[in-house]
Amino acid sequence: MKPLFQNNISKEDIMNLPVGRYQGEIVCIDNRQALFAMLPGLFREKVLGFDTETRPSFKKGTRHFPALLQLATQDRVWLVRLNRLGYVPELWRLFTDTRIIKTGIGIRDDLRELQQLHPFEPEGFIDLQTYVKDFGIEDASLVKITAQVLGFRVSKAQRLSNWEADTLTAKQQIYAATDAWVCYMVYQKLNHHRS
């Protein structure tokens, strides 16, 4: 029987794929009132795509806290500006909720950085780098997993931009939303093939 997905993919094959990006609703949360308004709906979700963005450091020994938390469903992405909000106990409860799957790629570093803002025991997280191995996929980067499972390539052009800027540009918002949304879509597609 032919496998559902290739176990790896070349850079050339990826470059031949169309560029894909998230095109749904993006909700930018930069104050507690907006955060508390969105939390009840968030806690009703069963699966969320998950990612964080941190301002890059170009000086050795200098590190920054996560500036942005991205949480995604199929048609909505919340961009939570942690650099404006800091630690919010009600939001941190999401990270320990076993009922909600939070799926991302390479999430160990994201979780460690969030734990530096405030300690917690992560629950309900699925790292797609491990999860895809059950489907015979060996390549573990976001770009390669997206190409193999969803059939398009994602741009990483905004990765090193300033995530603590006063205002996030439209390009930054789309980039950040796409990263979390892709995690949601990959997980849902793999889960569909598993059932």
PyMOL commands that set and color helices and strands:
alter all, ss='L'
color gray80, all
select helices_A, chain A and resi 11-15+32-42+82-85+89-96+107-117+128-135+142-150+170-194
alter helices_A, ss='H'
color red, helices_A
select strands_A, chain A and resi 25-29+47-54+66-72+76-81+101-104+125-127
alter strands_A, ss='S'
color yellow, strands_A
deselect
rebuild
show_as cartoon
